Amino acid sequence: MPIIVNLDVMMAKRKMSLNELSVKVDLTLSNLSILKTGKAKAIRFSTLEAICKVLDCQPGDILEFVWE
């Protein structure tokens, strides 16, 4: 898949656990885990916005396009 999810990298930089992010973003742990592992098929802009606010980052810090 040419879209890489770097959520784990941003969480590590902010020293934030998946549980903590889940609570702050108000997203289930399982859905956040699916996103983190790159298995998600889509993400809502509202979810991306909430994650960016909590992690104090830009969408491009979390999502990356890689040519195959």
CHARMM internal coordinates of N, CA and C (Angstrom, degrees):
IC EDIT
DIST 1 N 1 CA 1.4543
DIST 1 CA 1 C 1.5325
ANGL 1 N 1 CA 1 C 108.66
DIST 1 C 2 N 1.3096
ANGL 1 CA 1 C 2 N 117.81
DIHE 1 N 1 CA 1 C 2 N 129.39
DIST 2 N 2 CA 1.4652
ANGL 1 C 2 N 2 CA 120.45
DIHE 1 CA 1 C 2 N 2 CA -176.40
DIST 2 CA 2 C 1.5354
ANGL 2 N 2 CA 2 C 114.84
DIHE 1 C 2 N 2 CA 2 C -75.99
DIST 2 C 3 N 1.3419
ANGL 2 CA 2 C 3 N 118.59
DIHE 2 N 2 CA 2 C 3 N -8.28
DIST 3 N 3 CA 1.4659
ANGL 2 C 3 N 3 CA 120.67
DIHE 2 CA 2 C 3 N 3 CA 176.18
DIST 3 CA 3 C 1.5175
ANGL 3 N 3 CA 3 C 108.09
DIHE 2 C 3 N 3 CA 3 C -100.11
DIST 3 C 4 N 1.3244
ANGL 3 CA 3 C 4 N 116.50
DIHE 3 N 3 CA 3 C 4 N 120.44
DIST 4 N 4 CA 1.4599
ANGL 3 C 4 N 4 CA 123.11
DIHE 3 CA 3 C 4 N 4 CA -179.76
DIST 4 CA 4 C 1.5256
ANGL 4 N 4 CA 4 C 108.06
DIHE 3 C 4 N 4 CA 4 C -103.99
DIST 4 C 5 N 1.3233
ANGL 4 CA 4 C 5 N 116.58
DIHE 4 N 4 CA 4 C 5 N 133.58
DIST 5 N 5 CA 1.4642
ANGL 4 C 5 N 5 CA 121.91
DIHE 4 CA 4 C 5 N 5 CA 178.10
DIST 5 CA 5 C 1.5249
ANGL 5 N 5 CA 5 C 108.01
DIHE 4 C 5 N 5 CA 5 C -100.16
DIST 5 C 6 N 1.3291
ANGL 5 CA 5 C 6 N 116.23
DIHE 5 N 5 CA 5 C 6 N 116.73
DIST 6 N 6 CA 1.4610
ANGL 5 C 6 N 6 CA 122.46
DIHE 5 CA 5 C 6 N 6 CA -179.07
DIST 6 CA 6 C 1.5285
ANGL 6 N 6 CA 6 C 111.92
DIHE 5 C 6 N 6 CA 6 C -102.69
DIST 6 C 7 N 1.3184
ANGL 6 CA 6 C 7 N 116.83
DIHE 6 N 6 CA 6 C 7 N 32.30
DIST 7 N 7 CA 1.4597
ANGL 6 C 7 N 7 CA 120.85
DIHE 6 CA 6 C 7 N 7 CA -178.53
DIST 7 CA 7 C 1.5197
ANGL 7 N 7 CA 7 C 111.38
DIHE 6 C 7 N 7 CA 7 C -61.06
DIST 7 C 8 N 1.3266
ANGL 7 CA 7 C 8 N 117.16
DIHE 7 N 7 CA 7 C 8 N -40.48
DIST 8 N 8 CA 1.4618
ANGL 7 C 8 N 8 CA 120.00
DIHE 7 CA 7 C 8 N 8 CA -179.86
DIST 8 CA 8 C 1.5232
ANGL 8 N 8 CA 8 C 112.08
DIHE 7 C 8 N 8 CA 8 C -63.20
DIST 8 C 9 N 1.3234
ANGL 8 CA 8 C 9 N 117.29
DIHE 8 N 8 CA 8 C 9 N -34.27
DIST 9 N 9 CA 1.4594
ANGL 8 C 9 N 9 CA 121.68
DIHE 8 CA 8 C 9 N 9 CA 178.30
DIST 9 CA 9 C 1.5294
ANGL 9 N 9 CA 9 C 110.23
DIHE 8 C 9 N 9 CA 9 C -65.79
DIST 9 C 10 N 1.3299
ANGL 9 CA 9 C 10 N 116.50
DIHE 9 N 9 CA 9 C 10 N -46.62
DIST 10 N 10 CA 1.4672
ANGL 9 C 10 N 10 CA 120.37
DIHE 9 CA 9 C 10 N 10 CA -179.85
DIST 10 CA 10 C 1.5297
ANGL 10 N 10 CA 10 C 111.14
DIHE 9 C 10 N 10 CA 10 C -66.47
DIST 10 C 11 N 1.3268
ANGL 10 CA 10 C 11 N 117.13
DIHE 10 N 10 CA 10 C 11 N -37.21
DIST 11 N 11 CA 1.4592
ANGL 10 C 11 N 11 CA 120.46
DIHE 10 CA 10 C 11 N 11 CA 177.66
DIST 11 CA 11 C 1.5275
ANGL 11 N 11 CA 11 C 110.32
DIHE 10 C 11 N 11 CA 11 C -64.57
DIST 11 C 12 N 1.3117
ANGL 11 CA 11 C 12 N 117.32
DIHE 11 N 11 CA 11 C 12 N -40.55
DIST 12 N 12 CA 1.4683
ANGL 11 C 12 N 12 CA 121.13
DIHE 11 CA 11 C 12 N 12 CA 178.67
DIST 12 CA 12 C 1.5235
ANGL 12 N 12 CA 12 C 110.86
DIHE 11 C 12 N 12 CA 12 C -65.32
DIST 12 C 13 N 1.3414
ANGL 12 CA 12 C 13 N 116.80
DIHE 12 N 12 CA 12 C 13 N -41.18
DIST 13 N 13 CA 1.4669
ANGL 12 C 13 N 13 CA 120.24
DIHE 12 CA 12 C 13 N 13 CA 178.55
DIST 13 CA 13 C 1.5230
ANGL 13 N 13 CA 13 C 111.54
DIHE 12 C 13 N 13 CA 13 C -62.54
DIST 13 C 14 N 1.3284
ANGL 13 CA 13 C 14 N 116.69
DIHE 13 N 13 CA 13 C 14 N -32.59
DIST 14 N 14 CA 1.4691
ANGL 13 C 14 N 14 CA 121.73
DIHE 13 CA 13 C 14 N 14 CA -178.75
DIST 14 CA 14 C 1.5324
ANGL 14 N 14 CA 14 C 111.81
DIHE 13 C 14 N 14 CA 14 C -95.05
DIST 14 C 15 N 1.3471
ANGL 14 CA 14 C 15 N 115.74
DIHE 14 N 14 CA 14 C 15 N 2.14
DIST 15 N 15 CA 1.4689
ANGL 14 C 15 N 15 CA 122.36
DIHE 14 CA 14 C 15 N 15 CA -178.75
DIST 15 CA 15 C 1.5278
ANGL 15 N 15 CA 15 C 111.19
DIHE 14 C 15 N 15 CA 15 C 51.49
DIST 15 C 16 N 1.3278
ANGL 15 CA 15 C 16 N 115.44
DIHE 15 N 15 CA 15 C 16 N 50.05
DIST 16 N 16 CA 1.4556
ANGL 15 C 16 N 16 CA 121.64
DIHE 15 CA 15 C 16 N 16 CA -177.31
DIST 16 CA 16 C 1.5285
ANGL 16 N 16 CA 16 C 109.55
DIHE 15 C 16 N 16 CA 16 C -120.20
DIST 16 C 17 N 1.3132
ANGL 16 CA 16 C 17 N 115.62
DIHE 16 N 16 CA 16 C 17 N 134.53
DIST 17 N 17 CA 1.4656
ANGL 16 C 17 N 17 CA 120.83
DIHE 16 CA 16 C 17 N 17 CA 179.17
DIST 17 CA 17 C 1.5268
ANGL 17 N 17 CA 17 C 109.92
DIHE 16 C 17 N 17 CA 17 C -82.80
DIST 17 C 18 N 1.3136
ANGL 17 CA 17 C 18 N 115.26
DIHE 17 N 17 CA 17 C 18 N 164.13
DIST 18 N 18 CA 1.4585
ANGL 17 C 18 N 18 CA 121.03
DIHE 17 CA 17 C 18 N 18 CA 177.75
DIST 18 CA 18 C 1.5285
ANGL 18 N 18 CA 18 C 109.89
DIHE 17 C 18 N 18 CA 18 C -63.63
DIST 18 C 19 N 1.3291
ANGL 18 CA 18 C 19 N 117.09
DIHE 18 N 18 CA 18 C 19 N -39.54
DIST 19 N 19 CA 1.4655
ANGL 18 C 19 N 19 CA 121.01
DIHE 18 CA 18 C 19 N 19 CA 178.12
DIST 19 CA 19 C 1.5263
ANGL 19 N 19 CA 19 C 111.54
DIHE 18 C 19 N 19 CA 19 C -61.48
DIST 19 C 20 N 1.3186
ANGL 19 CA 19 C 20 N 116.57
DIHE 19 N 19 CA 19 C 20 N -45.53
DIST 20 N 20 CA 1.4636
ANGL 19 C 20 N 20 CA 121.42
DIHE 19 CA 19 C 20 N 20 CA -179.23
DIST 20 CA 20 C 1.5309
ANGL 20 N 20 CA 20 C 110.73
DIHE 19 C 20 N 20 CA 20 C -63.74
DIST 20 C 21 N 1.3193
ANGL 20 CA 20 C 21 N 117.09
DIHE 20 N 20 CA 20 C 21 N -44.39
DIST 21 N 21 CA 1.4641
ANGL 20 C 21 N 21 CA 120.99
DIHE 20 CA 20 C 21 N 21 CA 178.78
DIST 21 CA 21 C 1.5251
ANGL 21 N 21 CA 21 C 110.21
DIHE 20 C 21 N 21 CA 21 C -63.97
DIST 21 C 22 N 1.3089
ANGL 21 CA 21 C 22 N 116.65
DIHE 21 N 21 CA 21 C 22 N -40.72
DIST 22 N 22 CA 1.4610
ANGL 21 C 22 N 22 CA 121.80
DIHE 21 CA 21 C 22 N 22 CA 179.51
DIST 22 CA 22 C 1.5318
ANGL 22 N 22 CA 22 C 111.14
DIHE 21 C 22 N 22 CA 22 C -57.59
DIST 22 C 23 N 1.3087
ANGL 22 CA 22 C 23 N 116.85
DIHE 22 N 22 CA 22 C 23 N -44.40
DIST 23 N 23 CA 1.4626
ANGL 22 C 23 N 23 CA 121.39
DIHE 22 CA 22 C 23 N 23 CA 179.63
DIST 23 CA 23 C 1.5231
ANGL 23 N 23 CA 23 C 110.71
DIHE 22 C 23 N 23 CA 23 C -67.36
DIST 23 C 24 N 1.3269
ANGL 23 CA 23 C 24 N 117.18
DIHE 23 N 23 CA 23 C 24 N -45.48
DIST 24 N 24 CA 1.4616
ANGL 23 C 24 N 24 CA 121.09
DIHE 23 CA 23 C 24 N 24 CA -176.19
DIST 24 CA 24 C 1.5296
ANGL 24 N 24 CA 24 C 112.97
DIHE 23 C 24 N 24 CA 24 C -68.79
DIST 24 C 25 N 1.3361
ANGL 24 CA 24 C 25 N 116.74
DIHE 24 N 24 CA 24 C 25 N -31.13
DIST 25 N 25 CA 1.4580
ANGL 24 C 25 N 25 CA 121.44
DIHE 24 CA 24 C 25 N 25 CA -178.19
DIST 25 CA 25 C 1.5356
ANGL 25 N 25 CA 25 C 110.87
DIHE 24 C 25 N 25 CA 25 C -91.79
DIST 25 C 26 N 1.3251
ANGL 25 CA 25 C 26 N 115.96
DIHE 25 N 25 CA 25 C 26 N -13.65
DIST 26 N 26 CA 1.4686
ANGL 25 C 26 N 26 CA 123.02
DIHE 25 CA 25 C 26 N 26 CA -177.17
DIST 26 CA 26 C 1.5274
ANGL 26 N 26 CA 26 C 110.88
DIHE 25 C 26 N 26 CA 26 C 60.46
DIST 26 C 27 N 1.3350
ANGL 26 CA 26 C 27 N 114.25
DIHE 26 N 26 CA 26 C 27 N 52.36
DIST 27 N 27 CA 1.4581
ANGL 26 C 27 N 27 CA 122.49
DIHE 26 CA 26 C 27 N 27 CA 178.31
DIST 27 CA 27 C 1.5233
ANGL 27 N 27 CA 27 C 106.75
DIHE 26 C 27 N 27 CA 27 C -130.19
DIST 27 C 28 N 1.3221
ANGL 27 CA 27 C 28 N 116.98
DIHE 27 N 27 CA 27 C 28 N 143.98
DIST 28 N 28 CA 1.4591
ANGL 27 C 28 N 28 CA 118.61
DIHE 27 CA 27 C 28 N 28 CA -178.84
DIST 28 CA 28 C 1.5256
ANGL 28 N 28 CA 28 C 110.14
DIHE 27 C 28 N 28 CA 28 C -63.50
DIST 28 C 29 N 1.3105
ANGL 28 CA 28 C 29 N 114.41
DIHE 28 N 28 CA 28 C 29 N 150.80
DIST 29 N 29 CA 1.4579
ANGL 28 C 29 N 29 CA 120.63
DIHE 28 CA 28 C 29 N 29 CA -179.67
DIST 29 CA 29 C 1.5277
ANGL 29 N 29 CA 29 C 110.91
DIHE 28 C 29 N 29 CA 29 C -60.52
DIST 29 C 30 N 1.3301
ANGL 29 CA 29 C 30 N 116.89
DIHE 29 N 29 CA 29 C 30 N -39.17
DIST 30 N 30 CA 1.4660
ANGL 29 C 30 N 30 CA 119.93
DIHE 29 CA 29 C 30 N 30 CA -179.05
DIST 30 CA 30 C 1.5283
ANGL 30 N 30 CA 30 C 111.64
DIHE 29 C 30 N 30 CA 30 C -66.86
DIST 30 C 31 N 1.3375
ANGL 30 CA 30 C 31 N 117.81
DIHE 30 N 30 CA 30 C 31 N -41.42
DIST 31 N 31 CA 1.4685
ANGL 30 C 31 N 31 CA 120.20
DIHE 30 CA 30 C 31 N 31 CA 178.57
DIST 31 CA 31 C 1.5220
ANGL 31 N 31 CA 31 C 111.30
DIHE 30 C 31 N 31 CA 31 C -66.56
DIST 31 C 32 N 1.3248
ANGL 31 CA 31 C 32 N 116.78
DIHE 31 N 31 CA 31 C 32 N -39.37
DIST 32 N 32 CA 1.4596
ANGL 31 C 32 N 32 CA 120.52
DIHE 31 CA 31 C 32 N 32 CA 178.35
DIST 32 CA 32 C 1.5317
ANGL 32 N 32 CA 32 C 110.53
DIHE 31 C 32 N 32 CA 32 C -67.07
DIST 32 C 33 N 1.3144
ANGL 32 CA 32 C 33 N 116.80
DIHE 32 N 32 CA 32 C 33 N -36.86
DIST 33 N 33 CA 1.4551
ANGL 32 C 33 N 33 CA 121.57
DIHE 32 CA 32 C 33 N 33 CA 178.11
DIST 33 CA 33 C 1.5302
ANGL 33 N 33 CA 33 C 110.90
DIHE 32 C 33 N 33 CA 33 C -65.38
DIST 33 C 34 N 1.3285
ANGL 33 CA 33 C 34 N 116.81
DIHE 33 N 33 CA 33 C 34 N -40.44
DIST 34 N 34 CA 1.4695
ANGL 33 C 34 N 34 CA 121.22
DIHE 33 CA 33 C 34 N 34 CA 176.93
DIST 34 CA 34 C 1.5251
ANGL 34 N 34 CA 34 C 110.46
DIHE 33 C 34 N 34 CA 34 C -61.31
DIST 34 C 35 N 1.3154
ANGL 34 CA 34 C 35 N 115.98
DIHE 34 N 34 CA 34 C 35 N -41.59
DIST 35 N 35 CA 1.4666
ANGL 34 C 35 N 35 CA 120.34
DIHE 34 CA 34 C 35 N 35 CA 177.99
DIST 35 CA 35 C 1.5321
ANGL 35 N 35 CA 35 C 110.36
DIHE 34 C 35 N 35 CA 35 C -66.12
DIST 35 C 36 N 1.3097
ANGL 35 CA 35 C 36 N 116.36
DIHE 35 N 35 CA 35 C 36 N -45.45
DIST 36 N 36 CA 1.4672
ANGL 35 C 36 N 36 CA 121.37
DIHE 35 CA 35 C 36 N 36 CA -177.52
DIST 36 CA 36 C 1.5229
ANGL 36 N 36 CA 36 C 112.33
DIHE 35 C 36 N 36 CA 36 C -61.10
DIST 36 C 37 N 1.3256
ANGL 36 CA 36 C 37 N 116.93
DIHE 36 N 36 CA 36 C 37 N -38.22
DIST 37 N 37 CA 1.4654
ANGL 36 C 37 N 37 CA 120.25
DIHE 36 CA 36 C 37 N 37 CA -178.41
DIST 37 CA 37 C 1.5244
ANGL 37 N 37 CA 37 C 113.19
DIHE 36 C 37 N 37 CA 37 C -81.88
DIST 37 C 38 N 1.3352
ANGL 37 CA 37 C 38 N 116.67
DIHE 37 N 37 CA 37 C 38 N -3.50
DIST 38 N 38 CA 1.4594
ANGL 37 C 38 N 38 CA 120.05
DIHE 37 CA 37 C 38 N 38 CA 177.84
DIST 38 CA 38 C 1.5179
ANGL 38 N 38 CA 38 C 113.56
DIHE 37 C 38 N 38 CA 38 C 82.08
DIST 38 C 39 N 1.3274
ANGL 38 CA 38 C 39 N 117.62
DIHE 38 N 38 CA 38 C 39 N 13.25
DIST 39 N 39 CA 1.4565
ANGL 38 C 39 N 39 CA 121.29
DIHE 38 CA 38 C 39 N 39 CA -178.81
DIST 39 CA 39 C 1.5260
ANGL 39 N 39 CA 39 C 113.08
DIHE 38 C 39 N 39 CA 39 C -91.06
DIST 39 C 40 N 1.3165
ANGL 39 CA 39 C 40 N 117.19
DIHE 39 N 39 CA 39 C 40 N -3.80
DIST 40 N 40 CA 1.4673
ANGL 39 C 40 N 40 CA 121.15
DIHE 39 CA 39 C 40 N 40 CA -179.30
DIST 40 CA 40 C 1.5206
ANGL 40 N 40 CA 40 C 109.90
DIHE 39 C 40 N 40 CA 40 C -71.41
DIST 40 C 41 N 1.3172
ANGL 40 CA 40 C 41 N 116.29
DIHE 40 N 40 CA 40 C 41 N 142.97
DIST 41 N 41 CA 1.4623
ANGL 40 C 41 N 41 CA 122.19
DIHE 40 CA 40 C 41 N 41 CA 177.47
DIST 41 CA 41 C 1.5243
ANGL 41 N 41 CA 41 C 111.50
DIHE 40 C 41 N 41 CA 41 C -89.78
DIST 41 C 42 N 1.3402
ANGL 41 CA 41 C 42 N 116.82
DIHE 41 N 41 CA 41 C 42 N -21.78
DIST 42 N 42 CA 1.4618
ANGL 41 C 42 N 42 CA 121.56
DIHE 41 CA 41 C 42 N 42 CA -177.62
DIST 42 CA 42 C 1.5189
ANGL 42 N 42 CA 42 C 109.06
DIHE 41 C 42 N 42 CA 42 C -159.09
DIST 42 C 43 N 1.3289
ANGL 42 CA 42 C 43 N 115.51
DIHE 42 N 42 CA 42 C 43 N 164.62
DIST 43 N 43 CA 1.4602
ANGL 42 C 43 N 43 CA 121.38
DIHE 42 CA 42 C 43 N 43 CA 174.14
DIST 43 CA 43 C 1.5271
ANGL 43 N 43 CA 43 C 107.56
DIHE 42 C 43 N 43 CA 43 C -142.54
DIST 43 C 44 N 1.3000
ANGL 43 CA 43 C 44 N 116.37
DIHE 43 N 43 CA 43 C 44 N 136.01
DIST 44 N 44 CA 1.4631
ANGL 43 C 44 N 44 CA 120.59
DIHE 43 CA 43 C 44 N 44 CA 177.38
DIST 44 CA 44 C 1.5250
ANGL 44 N 44 CA 44 C 109.07
DIHE 43 C 44 N 44 CA 44 C -74.08
DIST 44 C 45 N 1.3232
ANGL 44 CA 44 C 45 N 115.82
DIHE 44 N 44 CA 44 C 45 N 145.46
DIST 45 N 45 CA 1.4624
ANGL 44 C 45 N 45 CA 119.69
DIHE 44 CA 44 C 45 N 45 CA 177.09
DIST 45 CA 45 C 1.5234
ANGL 45 N 45 CA 45 C 110.87
DIHE 44 C 45 N 45 CA 45 C -60.23
DIST 45 C 46 N 1.3194
ANGL 45 CA 45 C 46 N 117.45
DIHE 45 N 45 CA 45 C 46 N -36.28
DIST 46 N 46 CA 1.4681
ANGL 45 C 46 N 46 CA 120.33
DIHE 45 CA 45 C 46 N 46 CA 179.64
DIST 46 CA 46 C 1.5349
ANGL 46 N 46 CA 46 C 110.78
DIHE 45 C 46 N 46 CA 46 C -64.25
DIST 46 C 47 N 1.3300
ANGL 46 CA 46 C 47 N 117.36
DIHE 46 N 46 CA 46 C 47 N -36.74
DIST 47 N 47 CA 1.4669
ANGL 46 C 47 N 47 CA 121.07
DIHE 46 CA 46 C 47 N 47 CA 177.07
DIST 47 CA 47 C 1.5195
ANGL 47 N 47 CA 47 C 110.54
DIHE 46 C 47 N 47 CA 47 C -69.08
DIST 47 C 48 N 1.3195
ANGL 47 CA 47 C 48 N 116.66
DIHE 47 N 47 CA 47 C 48 N -44.05
DIST 48 N 48 CA 1.4570
ANGL 47 C 48 N 48 CA 121.26
DIHE 47 CA 47 C 48 N 48 CA 178.03
DIST 48 CA 48 C 1.5249
ANGL 48 N 48 CA 48 C 110.45
DIHE 47 C 48 N 48 CA 48 C -61.75
DIST 48 C 49 N 1.3215
ANGL 48 CA 48 C 49 N 116.79
DIHE 48 N 48 CA 48 C 49 N -41.39
DIST 49 N 49 CA 1.4580
ANGL 48 C 49 N 49 CA 121.17
DIHE 48 CA 48 C 49 N 49 CA 178.23
DIST 49 CA 49 C 1.5325
ANGL 49 N 49 CA 49 C 110.91
DIHE 48 C 49 N 49 CA 49 C -62.11
DIST 49 C 50 N 1.3194
ANGL 49 CA 49 C 50 N 117.14
DIHE 49 N 49 CA 49 C 50 N -44.65
DIST 50 N 50 CA 1.4627
ANGL 49 C 50 N 50 CA 121.10
DIHE 49 CA 49 C 50 N 50 CA -179.77
DIST 50 CA 50 C 1.5283
ANGL 50 N 50 CA 50 C 111.32
DIHE 49 C 50 N 50 CA 50 C -63.28
DIST 50 C 51 N 1.3324
ANGL 50 CA 50 C 51 N 116.40
DIHE 50 N 50 CA 50 C 51 N -42.26
DIST 51 N 51 CA 1.4659
ANGL 50 C 51 N 51 CA 120.34
DIHE 50 CA 50 C 51 N 51 CA 178.56
DIST 51 CA 51 C 1.5256
ANGL 51 N 51 CA 51 C 110.61
DIHE 50 C 51 N 51 CA 51 C -63.54
DIST 51 C 52 N 1.3230
ANGL 51 CA 51 C 52 N 116.47
DIHE 51 N 51 CA 51 C 52 N -43.42
DIST 52 N 52 CA 1.4666
ANGL 51 C 52 N 52 CA 120.66
DIHE 51 CA 51 C 52 N 52 CA 179.45
DIST 52 CA 52 C 1.5321
ANGL 52 N 52 CA 52 C 111.61
DIHE 51 C 52 N 52 CA 52 C -63.29
DIST 52 C 53 N 1.3217
ANGL 52 CA 52 C 53 N 116.50
DIHE 52 N 52 CA 52 C 53 N -39.10
DIST 53 N 53 CA 1.4704
ANGL 52 C 53 N 53 CA 119.65
DIHE 52 CA 52 C 53 N 53 CA 178.38
DIST 53 CA 53 C 1.5220
ANGL 53 N 53 CA 53 C 111.02
DIHE 52 C 53 N 53 CA 53 C -64.08
DIST 53 C 54 N 1.3262
ANGL 53 CA 53 C 54 N 116.35
DIHE 53 N 53 CA 53 C 54 N -46.04
DIST 54 N 54 CA 1.4635
ANGL 53 C 54 N 54 CA 120.58
DIHE 53 CA 53 C 54 N 54 CA -177.57
DIST 54 CA 54 C 1.5301
ANGL 54 N 54 CA 54 C 110.92
DIHE 53 C 54 N 54 CA 54 C -67.50
DIST 54 C 55 N 1.3261
ANGL 54 CA 54 C 55 N 117.37
DIHE 54 N 54 CA 54 C 55 N -41.52
DIST 55 N 55 CA 1.4668
ANGL 54 C 55 N 55 CA 121.09
DIHE 54 CA 54 C 55 N 55 CA -178.00
DIST 55 CA 55 C 1.5299
ANGL 55 N 55 CA 55 C 112.88
DIHE 54 C 55 N 55 CA 55 C -88.02
DIST 55 C 56 N 1.3387
ANGL 55 CA 55 C 56 N 116.65
DIHE 55 N 55 CA 55 C 56 N -2.98
DIST 56 N 56 CA 1.4644
ANGL 55 C 56 N 56 CA 122.29
DIHE 55 CA 55 C 56 N 56 CA -180.00
DIST 56 CA 56 C 1.5374
ANGL 56 N 56 CA 56 C 110.25
DIHE 55 C 56 N 56 CA 56 C 52.56
DIST 56 C 57 N 1.3329
ANGL 56 CA 56 C 57 N 114.98
DIHE 56 N 56 CA 56 C 57 N 59.28
DIST 57 N 57 CA 1.4551
ANGL 56 C 57 N 57 CA 120.46
DIHE 56 CA 56 C 57 N 57 CA -178.27
DIST 57 CA 57 C 1.5236
ANGL 57 N 57 CA 57 C 110.17
DIHE 56 C 57 N 57 CA 57 C -145.07
DIST 57 C 58 N 1.3138
ANGL 57 CA 57 C 58 N 116.33
DIHE 57 N 57 CA 57 C 58 N 179.84
DIST 58 N 58 CA 1.4512
ANGL 57 C 58 N 58 CA 123.86
DIHE 57 CA 57 C 58 N 58 CA 177.94
DIST 58 CA 58 C 1.5342
ANGL 58 N 58 CA 58 C 109.15
DIHE 57 C 58 N 58 CA 58 C -103.65
DIST 58 C 59 N 1.3448
ANGL 58 CA 58 C 59 N 118.22
DIHE 58 N 58 CA 58 C 59 N 156.17
DIST 59 N 59 CA 1.4644
ANGL 58 C 59 N 59 CA 120.04
DIHE 58 CA 58 C 59 N 59 CA 177.77
DIST 59 CA 59 C 1.5354
ANGL 59 N 59 CA 59 C 113.03
DIHE 58 C 59 N 59 CA 59 C -54.39
DIST 59 C 60 N 1.3182
ANGL 59 CA 59 C 60 N 116.64
DIHE 59 N 59 CA 59 C 60 N -34.71
DIST 60 N 60 CA 1.4613
ANGL 59 C 60 N 60 CA 120.98
DIHE 59 CA 59 C 60 N 60 CA 178.91
DIST 60 CA 60 C 1.5201
ANGL 60 N 60 CA 60 C 113.83
DIHE 59 C 60 N 60 CA 60 C -67.48
DIST 60 C 61 N 1.3352
ANGL 60 CA 60 C 61 N 116.64
DIHE 60 N 60 CA 60 C 61 N -17.13
DIST 61 N 61 CA 1.4655
ANGL 60 C 61 N 61 CA 120.13
DIHE 60 CA 60 C 61 N 61 CA 174.87
DIST 61 CA 61 C 1.5245
ANGL 61 N 61 CA 61 C 110.80
DIHE 60 C 61 N 61 CA 61 C -76.44
DIST 61 C 62 N 1.3249
ANGL 61 CA 61 C 62 N 116.52
DIHE 61 N 61 CA 61 C 62 N -23.12
DIST 62 N 62 CA 1.4593
ANGL 61 C 62 N 62 CA 121.93
DIHE 61 CA 61 C 62 N 62 CA -176.70
DIST 62 CA 62 C 1.5251
ANGL 62 N 62 CA 62 C 111.60
DIHE 61 C 62 N 62 CA 62 C -100.20
DIST 62 C 63 N 1.3365
ANGL 62 CA 62 C 63 N 116.73
DIHE 62 N 62 CA 62 C 63 N -39.89
DIST 63 N 63 CA 1.4686
ANGL 62 C 63 N 63 CA 121.44
DIHE 62 CA 62 C 63 N 63 CA -177.59
DIST 63 CA 63 C 1.5189
ANGL 63 N 63 CA 63 C 110.32
DIHE 62 C 63 N 63 CA 63 C -110.75
DIST 63 C 64 N 1.3187
ANGL 63 CA 63 C 64 N 116.12
DIHE 63 N 63 CA 63 C 64 N 136.20
DIST 64 N 64 CA 1.4603
ANGL 63 C 64 N 64 CA 121.48
DIHE 63 CA 63 C 64 N 64 CA -178.27
DIST 64 CA 64 C 1.5226
ANGL 64 N 64 CA 64 C 109.27
DIHE 63 C 64 N 64 CA 64 C -135.39
DIST 64 C 65 N 1.3184
ANGL 64 CA 64 C 65 N 116.83
DIHE 64 N 64 CA 64 C 65 N 135.70
DIST 65 N 65 CA 1.4677
ANGL 64 C 65 N 65 CA 122.02
DIHE 64 CA 64 C 65 N 65 CA 176.80
DIST 65 CA 65 C 1.5223
ANGL 65 N 65 CA 65 C 108.69
DIHE 64 C 65 N 65 CA 65 C -97.68
DIST 65 C 66 N 1.3335
ANGL 65 CA 65 C 66 N 115.87
DIHE 65 N 65 CA 65 C 66 N 128.79
DIST 66 N 66 CA 1.4679
ANGL 65 C 66 N 66 CA 121.26
DIHE 65 CA 65 C 66 N 66 CA 179.85
DIST 66 CA 66 C 1.5188
ANGL 66 N 66 CA 66 C 107.93
DIHE 65 C 66 N 66 CA 66 C -124.98
DIST 66 C 67 N 1.3267
ANGL 66 CA 66 C 67 N 116.54
DIHE 66 N 66 CA 66 C 67 N 127.18
DIST 67 N 67 CA 1.4713
ANGL 66 C 67 N 67 CA 121.25
DIHE 66 CA 66 C 67 N 67 CA 177.28
DIST 67 CA 67 C 1.5092
ANGL 67 N 67 CA 67 C 109.10
DIHE 66 C 67 N 67 CA 67 C -66.74
DIST 67 C 68 N 1.3258
ANGL 67 CA 67 C 68 N 116.54
DIHE 67 N 67 CA 67 C 68 N 139.96
DIST 68 N 68 CA 1.4736
ANGL 67 C 68 N 68 CA 120.93
DIHE 67 CA 67 C 68 N 68 CA 176.76
DIST 68 CA 68 C 1.4865
ANGL 68 N 68 CA 68 C 110.97
DIHE 67 C 68 N 68 CA 68 C -94.36
END
COOR INIT
IC SEED 1 N 1 CA 1 C
IC BUILD
